[in-house]
Structure formats: structure tokens, C-alpha cells
Amino acid sequence: MKKIMDCISAALFFMLLFMFALATIVKSDLSQTAQKYSGMPAARAAESFAADNFPIPGNWNVIYSATAIMMGQKTISGVFVDKDRLIDVITEKEAESYTDQTEIVNSFAQKYPDKTIYAMVVPTASGIYSADIPEFDPAVDQQKLIDDIYFALDGRIITLDAYNPLFSLRDEYVYFRTDSRWTSLGAFLVYGRVAPRMGLEPLNISNYDIEYADRSFYGDLYRKIRYGGVKADTINVFRNKYGSYVTGVAASADGQEFDSGSVYFRQALSQQDKYAYFLGGDYFEKVTVTTSNTSAPRLLIIKGDYANCLAPFLTPHYSEITLVDPARLDGRPLSEIADPTQYDQVMFLFDAEDFLRGEGFDGIAK
């Protein structure tokens, strides 16, 4: 009986949706409507049209997602809905586009042969939980993808393995449930594994108190599809019991300068994207963290979003850490924002999806 009622409810929903869409089309310019959605697959065009024209547009995703899941659909707008998490799937087609990025990183290494250069490509959740994604919506083998990327890099570049520590502890809270990024725990576990390869002695977890900065975080994947069947995330922060090494944080965006005494931006917890709690998220083009460890080396991180969560764990080991987001270069050369010759080490730190996208990489090559 319940199944029959579910089908009847779904049929009524789509009937009302059709009536609304028909009325909207009659009132609109048909030629402009056709042009806007031309080139899209029919199902995608219908979904986009409804999302654009539904009364109170934010409600469309809520209704559509709930109805799609009720009808047995598991992927919505590229987001796979698992039983307890949302996963942004990297497809095999997307995984083909890394050649330009590896060539740019290699060119950078050749340009600065005296620098110690690290590369870390971090798997996204679809690489770690690929067994949970059905065969009809396959996720690319990210372990192989990252191995292929590393194989294409110059032999002088030191590659750092983030895949195995995350996969071995995949049952822990290493990725957010409603966001495409990793948690502080995921970043800490990887830090502990890669630090020795960087010549660093990692701090033990016993050195930290874990603070719950926010218990009601709904991330970018939730905002994309508005599916409420997955519970909210918690933003955890690792606080050094013996005091922070950070003495100051200077950030810049759109010609403006910002200063902070912490790598954690508490004001972000009142914003929509609470992940900006970690070093401002992707808002800044450049962030420089100075520490009390004045005799230590200086590190330049050319980064995607994942770096913001990892960088705080590196502060005990460096006198200065500068993070530059190539996606914010807007065609300017990297050296205009941060001169690599002024740093002892350089790290390329991206999640697999950001690396494949390669946004702003042309600025690194200038």
C-alpha cells in the first residue's frame, strides 16, 4: 500500500509541475526559452527549466531531490546520494584532463631547480568510497588516477601519498557528509603520514584538544541539491595544548588586506560556507601565516581548497607558510603574488577534482 501511495504522490507532483511549467511557457517568450535550454539533454533541460521558474526557486531543489530519491534515483545534478553521505563523483571522462597541469608543474620545477618541491593530490570522497557507488554511475579509480599524475611529474618532485592513509581509515570521520571536502581529522591523518617524507617529525594527536566549532554545518553538496536525508556535519578543530605557533595571518583579496591572529576565522561560522572557517576558504588570493618558529624554513603552497584544512598542522614546522590560490590569479603570473625564489620549499596541494579542473594553472607557468 505504501508503495502505491508513493507512486500516486509522485504522479500528482509531476502533474502539478507540468501544469506550472506549461503556464510559465505560455506567459514567456518561447524563442528565448528554447534558446536558453538548447543543447542540453532533455531531462537536464527540464530540470533546469523547472529550477529557474519554480515559485520560490530555492524550494525546487528540496522538492525535486526528495521526489527523485523516493522514485529510486540515486544521482542528482552529479551528486550521488549514499545512505549516510553525499558524494561528488569524478567520472572517467573528467579524469582525462590532467596533462596540461602536470606539464605546468614540471615547467615550474625546471624553472626553480634549487627548490624542494612537493606534490600532493588528495582523493575526493568518491575515490575513497567508490565501492558504494553503483556500476551504472561509475566513479573513476582515483588511486590509479593519482598514480598516473605522479608518474607524469618530473622525478625531482617529491610526491606525497594521501590516498592510502585516507582509505585505510575510511570508516572514520575523514570527509564531511554534506560537503565535497575533507575534515580536520582527514587532514591530520594525512599530515601524520606525509610529514616524515618531508623531513618533519609530526606532532602526535595527544598534543591536541579537539574543539567542536560548529555542529550544524551543511556544505556545498547539500546547497547544490538541498537533500535533507543526510544529517548535518560537525566542524572539528585541533587546538595545540601547549599553545599556538601562529603569530599572525595576513590575507589579501581584490586589492584589500586583512589581518588575523588565528588560522581559524570564527566569523565564517555565521556565513553560508562555514568551511571558510579554515583560513577563509577560497575567498583570498593569498594568505601568509607567520609563526614563532623563526629559524625554520619558509613554505609556499600553491593550492586548492583542501590546503586550508591541512596548513594549520604544518605551522609548528615552518617560520612562514604562504598559500596562493591559482584560481584567484585572474591571468596574473604567480610571481606577482608570491615570488617562489623567496621560499625554501614549494608544495602543490590540490584535491583530485581541483587538479583536474586546473583553474588558473596558466598563471603558474608565467
C-alpha positions as CSV (number, residue, x, y, z in Angstrom):
1,M,0.0,0.0,0.0
2,K,2.8,2.4,0.9
3,K,4.4,1.9,-2.5
4,I,1.2,2.6,-4.3
5,M,0.7,5.8,-2.3
6,D,4.3,6.8,-3.1
7,C,3.6,6.4,-6.8
8,I,0.3,8.3,-6.6
9,S,2.1,11.2,-4.7
10,A,4.8,11.3,-7.3
11,A,2.3,11.3,-10.1
12,L,0.4,14.2,-8.6
13,F,3.7,16.1,-8.0
14,F,4.7,15.8,-11.7
15,M,1.2,16.7,-12.9
16,L,1.3,19.9,-10.8
17,L,4.8,20.6,-12.1
18,F,3.7,20.1,-15.7
19,M,0.8,22.5,-15.3
20,F,3.0,25.1,-13.7
21,A,5.6,24.8,-16.4
22,L,3.0,25.0,-19.2
23,A,1.6,28.2,-17.7
24,T,5.0,29.7,-17.4
25,I,5.9,28.9,-21.0
26,V,2.7,30.4,-22.3
27,K,3.5,33.6,-20.5
28,S,7.1,33.7,-21.6
29,D,9.0,34.3,-24.9
30,L,9.1,30.8,-26.4
31,S,12.1,31.6,-28.6
32,Q,14.2,32.9,-25.7
33,T,13.2,29.9,-23.6
34,A,14.1,27.4,-26.4
35,Q,17.5,29.1,-27.0
36,K,18.4,29.1,-23.3
37,Y,18.0,25.4,-22.9
38,S,19.1,24.3,-26.3
39,G,22.0,21.8,-26.4
40,M,21.1,20.2,-23.1
41,P,19.8,16.6,-22.7
42,A,16.1,16.6,-22.5
43,A,16.0,15.5,-18.8
44,R,18.6,18.1,-17.8
45,A,16.8,20.8,-19.7
46,A,13.5,20.1,-18.0
47,E,15.2,20.1,-14.6
48,S,17.0,23.4,-15.3
49,F,13.8,25.0,-16.6
50,A,11.8,24.0,-13.5
51,A,14.6,25.1,-11.2
52,D,14.7,28.5,-12.9
53,N,10.9,29.1,-13.0
54,F,9.6,27.3,-9.9
55,P,7.9,29.6,-7.4
56,I,10.5,30.5,-4.6
57,P,13.3,28.8,-6.6
58,G,15.2,27.6,-3.5
59,N,12.3,25.2,-2.8
60,W,12.7,23.5,-6.2
61,N,15.8,21.5,-5.2
62,V,14.2,20.4,-2.0
63,I,11.1,19.1,-3.7
64,Y,13.0,17.6,-6.7
65,S,15.6,15.8,-4.6
66,A,13.1,14.3,-2.2
67,T,10.9,13.1,-5.1
68,A,13.8,11.8,-7.1
69,I,15.1,9.7,-4.1
70,M,11.6,8.4,-3.5
71,M,11.4,7.3,-7.1
72,G,14.7,5.4,-6.7
73,Q,17.1,7.9,-8.4
74,K,20.5,8.0,-6.7
75,T,22.3,10.7,-8.6
76,I,21.1,14.3,-8.6
77,S,22.9,17.1,-10.5
78,G,26.1,15.0,-10.4
79,V,25.8,14.3,-6.7
80,F,25.5,10.7,-5.6
81,V,23.2,10.2,-2.6
82,D,24.5,7.4,-0.4
83,K,22.7,6.2,2.7
84,D,24.6,8.5,5.1
85,R,26.5,11.0,2.8
86,L,26.5,13.0,-0.4
87,I,29.4,12.3,-2.8
88,D,30.5,14.4,-5.7
89,V,31.5,11.8,-8.3
90,I,34.6,12.2,-10.6
91,T,33.9,10.4,-13.8
92,E,36.3,8.7,-16.2
93,K,35.7,11.5,-18.8
94,E,36.8,14.1,-16.2
95,A,39.9,12.1,-15.3
96,E,41.4,12.5,-18.8
97,S,42.2,16.2,-18.3
98,Y,45.5,16.3,-16.3
99,T,48.2,16.6,-18.9
100,D,48.3,20.4,-19.1
101,Q,48.5,20.6,-15.3
102,T,51.4,18.1,-15.0
103,E,53.3,19.9,-17.7
104,I,52.9,23.2,-15.9
105,V,54.1,21.7,-12.6
106,N,57.1,20.2,-14.4
107,S,57.8,23.5,-16.1
108,F,57.7,25.2,-12.7
109,A,60.2,22.6,-11.3
110,Q,62.6,23.2,-14.1
111,K,62.3,27.0,-13.6
112,Y,63.3,26.7,-9.9
113,P,65.7,23.8,-9.8
114,D,67.1,24.7,-6.4
115,K,63.8,24.5,-4.6
116,T,62.5,21.4,-2.8
117,I,59.1,20.8,-4.4
118,Y,56.3,18.6,-3.2
119,A,53.1,17.5,-4.9
120,M,50.1,16.1,-3.1
121,V,46.9,15.2,-4.9
122,V,44.3,14.2,-2.4
123,P,41.5,11.8,-3.4
124,T,37.9,13.1,-3.0
125,A,35.3,11.1,-1.2
126,S,34.2,9.3,-4.5
127,G,37.7,7.9,-4.7
128,I,37.6,6.5,-1.2
129,Y,34.0,5.3,-1.2
130,S,33.9,4.1,-4.8
131,A,32.6,0.7,-3.7
132,D,29.4,2.3,-2.5
133,I,28.7,3.9,-5.9
134,P,26.8,1.6,-8.3
135,E,28.3,0.5,-11.6
136,F,25.7,2.4,-13.7
137,D,27.2,5.6,-12.2
138,P,30.9,4.7,-12.0
139,A,33.5,6.7,-10.1
140,V,37.0,6.8,-11.6
141,D,39.7,4.8,-9.8
142,Q,41.3,7.7,-8.1
143,Q,44.2,5.6,-6.8
144,K,45.2,4.9,-10.3
145,L,44.5,8.4,-11.4
146,I,46.8,9.9,-8.8
147,D,49.5,7.3,-9.6
148,D,49.2,8.4,-13.3
149,I,49.5,12.0,-12.3
150,Y,52.5,11.4,-10.1
151,F,54.1,9.2,-12.9
152,A,53.8,12.2,-15.3
153,L,55.6,14.6,-12.9
154,D,59.3,15.4,-13.0
155,G,61.4,12.9,-11.0
156,R,62.8,15.8,-8.8
157,I,59.3,16.5,-7.5
158,I,58.6,14.6,-4.2
159,T,55.1,13.1,-4.3
160,L,53.1,12.7,-1.1
161,D,50.6,9.8,-0.6
162,A,47.3,11.0,0.7
163,Y,45.3,8.1,-0.7
164,N,46.4,5.2,1.5
165,P,46.0,6.9,4.9
166,L,42.5,8.1,4.0
167,F,41.5,4.7,2.5
168,S,42.8,2.7,5.5
169,L,40.7,4.9,7.9
170,R,37.7,5.4,5.6
171,D,35.3,4.4,8.4
172,E,36.4,7.4,10.4
173,Y,35.1,10.9,10.0
174,V,37.6,11.9,7.3
175,Y,35.2,13.5,4.9
176,F,32.2,15.7,5.5
177,R,28.8,14.1,4.8
178,T,27.3,17.2,3.1
179,D,30.4,18.8,1.6
180,S,32.9,17.9,-1.1
181,R,36.0,18.4,1.2
182,W,37.8,16.6,3.9
183,T,37.5,17.2,7.7
184,S,40.2,18.2,10.1
185,L,40.6,14.6,11.1
186,G,41.2,13.6,7.5
187,A,43.8,16.3,7.1
188,F,45.5,15.4,10.4
189,L,45.8,11.7,9.4
190,V,47.4,12.6,6.1
191,Y,49.7,15.1,7.8
192,G,51.0,12.4,10.1
193,R,51.8,10.1,7.2
194,V,53.4,12.6,4.8
195,A,55.4,14.7,7.4
196,P,58.3,12.2,7.6
197,R,58.7,12.2,3.8
198,M,59.1,15.9,4.1
199,G,61.7,15.5,6.8
200,L,59.4,16.6,9.6
201,E,58.5,15.0,12.8
202,P,54.7,15.1,13.1
203,L,53.0,16.1,16.3
204,N,51.1,13.3,18.0
205,I,47.3,13.5,18.4
206,S,47.9,13.7,22.2
207,N,49.3,17.2,21.6
208,Y,45.8,18.4,20.7
209,D,42.5,19.2,22.2
210,I,39.6,18.8,19.8
211,E,37.1,21.7,19.7
212,Y,33.7,21.4,18.2
213,A,33.5,24.8,16.4
214,D,30.1,24.1,14.8
215,R,27.6,21.1,14.9
216,S,25.2,22.3,12.2
217,F,27.3,22.6,9.0
218,Y,25.6,21.9,5.7
219,G,28.2,22.0,2.9
220,D,28.4,22.7,-0.8
221,L,26.8,19.4,-1.9
222,Y,23.8,20.0,0.3
223,R,23.4,23.5,-1.0
224,K,23.6,22.1,-4.6
225,I,20.7,19.7,-4.3
226,R,19.1,20.5,-1.0
227,Y,18.5,16.9,0.0
228,G,17.8,16.7,3.7
229,G,18.1,13.0,4.2
230,V,21.8,13.3,5.4
231,K,22.5,14.7,8.9
232,A,24.4,17.9,9.4
233,D,28.2,17.9,9.7
234,T,30.4,19.0,12.6
235,I,33.4,21.2,12.1
236,N,36.2,20.0,14.4
237,V,39.3,22.0,15.2
238,F,42.6,20.6,16.6
239,R,44.0,23.0,19.2
240,N,47.6,22.6,20.4
241,K,47.5,22.0,24.2
242,Y,50.8,23.8,24.5
243,G,49.9,27.0,22.6
244,S,49.7,28.0,19.0
245,Y,52.8,28.6,17.0
246,V,50.9,31.2,14.9
247,T,51.9,34.8,15.5
248,G,49.9,36.4,12.7
249,V,47.9,35.8,9.5
250,A,47.8,38.3,6.6
251,A,45.4,37.8,3.7
252,S,44.6,39.7,0.5
253,A,41.7,39.7,-1.9
254,D,40.6,42.2,-4.6
255,G,43.2,44.7,-3.5
256,Q,42.2,44.7,0.2
257,E,44.3,43.4,3.1
258,F,43.0,41.5,6.1
259,D,44.8,40.6,9.3
260,S,44.1,37.9,11.9
261,G,45.7,36.4,14.9
262,S,44.5,32.9,14.1
263,V,44.3,30.5,11.2
264,Y,40.7,29.9,12.2
265,F,38.2,32.6,11.1
266,R,35.4,32.4,13.6
267,Q,33.2,34.9,11.7
268,A,32.8,32.4,8.9
269,L,30.6,30.3,11.1
270,S,27.8,32.8,10.6
271,Q,28.2,32.6,6.8
272,Q,26.7,30.1,4.3
273,D,30.0,28.4,3.6
274,K,31.3,27.6,7.1
275,Y,34.3,25.8,5.6
276,A,35.7,29.3,5.2
277,Y,36.5,28.9,9.0
278,F,39.7,27.4,7.7
279,L,41.9,30.3,6.5
280,G,39.0,32.0,4.8
281,G,38.1,29.1,2.4
282,D,38.6,30.1,-1.3
283,Y,38.0,33.8,-0.8
284,F,41.6,35.0,-0.6
285,E,44.1,35.0,-3.4
286,K,47.0,34.9,-0.9
287,V,47.3,34.1,2.8
288,T,50.5,34.3,4.7
289,V,50.9,32.6,8.2
290,T,53.8,33.6,10.3
291,T,54.9,31.6,13.3
292,S,57.2,31.8,16.4
293,N,59.5,29.2,14.8
294,T,61.6,31.9,13.3
295,S,64.6,29.7,12.4
296,A,62.5,27.2,10.4
297,P,62.2,27.2,6.6
298,R,59.6,29.1,4.6
299,L,56.9,27.2,2.6
300,L,54.9,28.3,-0.4
301,I,51.7,26.3,-1.0
302,I,50.1,26.5,-4.4
303,K,46.7,25.2,-3.5
304,G,43.1,24.2,-3.9
305,D,40.5,24.2,-1.1
306,Y,41.9,21.1,0.7
307,A,45.1,23.0,1.7
308,N,43.2,25.3,4.1
309,C,42.5,22.4,6.4
310,L,46.0,20.9,6.3
311,A,48.1,24.1,6.6
312,P,47.4,24.6,10.3
313,F,49.1,21.3,11.1
314,L,52.3,22.5,9.3
315,T,52.7,25.6,11.4
316,P,55.0,24.0,14.0
317,H,57.5,23.2,11.3
318,Y,57.8,26.5,9.3
319,S,58.6,30.1,10.1
320,E,56.2,31.2,7.4
321,I,53.6,29.5,5.2
322,T,52.1,31.3,2.2
323,L,49.1,29.9,0.4
324,V,48.3,31.1,-3.1
325,D,45.1,30.1,-5.0
326,P,45.8,30.0,-8.7
327,A,42.1,30.2,-9.4
328,R,42.3,33.8,-8.0
329,L,45.2,34.9,-10.1
330,D,42.9,36.3,-12.9
331,G,45.6,35.9,-15.5
332,R,48.4,37.4,-13.4
333,P,51.7,35.5,-13.0
334,L,52.2,33.6,-9.7
335,S,55.4,35.6,-9.1
336,E,53.4,38.8,-9.0
337,I,51.5,37.5,-5.9
338,A,54.3,35.4,-4.3
339,D,57.9,35.2,-5.5
340,P,58.9,31.5,-5.3
341,T,62.6,32.5,-5.0
342,Q,61.8,33.8,-1.5
343,Y,60.8,30.4,-0.2
344,D,62.8,27.3,0.7
345,Q,60.1,24.8,-0.3
346,V,57.1,24.7,-2.5
347,M,54.1,22.4,-2.3
348,F,51.4,21.8,-4.9
349,L,48.4,20.7,-2.8
350,F,45.1,20.0,-4.6
351,D,42.3,17.5,-4.3
352,A,41.9,15.4,-7.4
353,E,38.9,17.4,-8.7
354,D,40.6,20.7,-8.4
355,F,43.7,19.4,-10.0
356,L,41.7,18.0,-13.0
357,R,39.9,21.4,-13.3
358,G,43.3,23.2,-13.4
359,E,41.7,26.6,-12.9
360,G,44.3,29.3,-13.1
361,F,47.2,27.0,-13.7
362,D,48.3,29.1,-16.7
363,G,49.4,31.8,-14.1
364,I,51.8,29.3,-12.5
365,A,53.6,28.8,-15.8
366,K,54.2,32.6,-16.4
